[in-house]
Amino acid sequence: MTLRGQLLLAVAVSLGTAACGPRPPRVNTACGQLPLEEASGRSSLQCGPTLDFTPVNQYQGEIAAIQDREDAVALIGGSCTGTLIAAISGPVVLTAGHCGQLGDQFLVAFNVEEDPDGDRLVAGGTVIERADEPDYALLQLDVLPAVVPTLLTTQSSDLLAVVQHPRGGPKVVAEGQYIGQCDGVFYYVNLDTLVGSSGAGALNRQGHLAGIHTDGDCATDGSGANRGWTAAAIVEASEYLQDADIDAR
């Protein structure tokens, strides 16, 4: 089987997320002005009239740090997205917990891009830690790629960018507005995702990873919002990650 075939093998059964359009979210009074979590999430339905993805090497948006951070983003087993993050115990790939089980092994491919700016790097990754709430997993690589790991932060910004591999395809960027967080879950609108985007990091304006994308709750009229788990909630739940791994608070 070709490398591309191996990377895309799991796409058909991947648990993905929904893309959201521009209309306001529904409201959950228990968490203030934040979206309801009434949908099952992880669907591959598009929300809103268009998918607004930019190939990563064509991105010229407001978050200038994207070009310094995107090398750390990888396609995991053809079915999820992850980010190599800095950690005192050693760099690991952070992704969504629903992407695999403890001990699962995946091919982790870096630089899967249109018009790639470097050679494709492939390593084996093993899930060494995972949870359902928060929905995260850590993969340890058998060989570390020559890329700079991304730093974690507790600081969100009005604009977020998710660097991702929707449908297991080449790396793209989607931007959207951060609207708040509650109990370790953060919400954002106008930010498209699809199957394969699960586990992708949400970067703030400084290019630090504020959390990971895990679920969608939106409709074709653009109502609702996408959501994920904050870096702070993940570090608090993790035995591997430490408080000191959060660079900016």
Secondary structure, 3 states (H helix, E strand, C coil): CCHHHHHHCCHHHCCCCCCCCCCCCCCEHHHCEECCCCCCCCCCCCCCCCCCCEEHHHCCCCCCCHHHHHHHEEEECCCEEEEEECCCCCCEEEECHHHCCCCCEEEEEECCCCCCCCCCEEEEEEEEEEECCCCEEEEEECCCCCCCCECEECCCCCEEEEEECHHHCCCEEEEEEEEEEECCEEEEECCCCCCCCCCCEEECCCCCEEEEEEEEEECCCCCEEEEEEEHHHHHHHCCCCCHHHEEEC
